[in-house]
C-alpha cells in the first residue's frame, strides 16, 4: 500500500498516510499503551 500511495499524483496537500497496525500491536506493552500509540499514529 505504501508503494501505491507513492504513485498517486501529488495533490496540493496529502493527508493519506499509512499506519502499520501490526507493528504497533506486536509491541511488548499493555493493551492501553498499544491503543494509545495507534490513536496517536492515526
Number of C-alpha atoms within 10 A of each C-alpha: 8 9 7 7 13 10 9 8 7 9 7 5 6 8 6 6 11 11 12 10 14 9 10 17 16 9 11 9 10 10 11 9 14 18 14 13 14 17 10 8 13 11
